[in-house]
């Protein structure tokens, strides 16, 4: 089973968060997860806010 930290790791490595990965994160966040997954998600949030990771969903909407 994929973990939140796996999805985050891919996004950080590529600098890009796909719509599919966002959907996967939404699904994973509805299940039980550990502190390591929570911390990984917070790192991803910061990376997205600072522009280190681009979000496909925002590009589709024209949001920068």
C-alpha positions in Angstrom: 0.0 0.0 0.0 1.2 3.5 -0.9 1.9 5.8 2.0 1.6 9.6 2.2 5.4 9.9 2.4 5.8 7.9 -0.8 3.6 10.4 -2.7 5.3 13.3 -1.1 8.7 11.9 -2.0 7.8 11.6 -5.7 6.5 15.2 -5.7 9.6 16.6 -4.1 11.9 14.6 -6.4 10.1 15.8 -9.5 9.1 19.2 -8.3 5.6 18.5 -9.5 2.3 17.2 -7.9 0.0 15.7 -10.4 -3.8 15.7 -10.1 -3.7 12.0 -9.6 -1.2 12.3 -6.7 -3.4 15.0 -5.1 -6.4 12.6 -5.4 -4.3 9.9 -3.9 -3.3 12.1 -1.0 -6.9 13.0 -0.3 -7.7 9.4 -0.1 -4.8 8.6 2.1 -5.6 11.4 4.5 -8.9 9.9 5.2 -7.2 6.8 6.6 -5.0 6.3 9.7 -1.5 7.6 9.1 1.5 8.0 11.4 3.6 11.0 12.4 6.1 10.4 9.7 3.4 10.7 7.0 1.9 13.8 8.7 5.3 15.4 8.7 5.9 14.5 5.1 2.6 16.1 4.2 3.5 19.3 6.0 6.8 19.4 4.1 4.9 19.1 0.9 2.5 21.9 1.9 5.5 24.2 2.5 7.1 23.2 -0.7 3.9 24.0 -2.6 3.5 27.3 -0.9 7.1 28.4 -1.6 7.0 27.2 -5.2 9.4 24.3 -4.9 6.6 22.0 -6.0 4.2 23.0 -8.8 0.6 21.7 -8.7 -0.9 20.5 -11.9 -4.4 21.3 -10.6 -3.4 25.0 -10.1 -1.9 25.2 -13.5 -5.1 23.9 -15.1 -7.1 26.6 -13.3 -4.5 29.3 -14.2 -3.6 29.9 -10.5 0.1 30.6 -9.9 
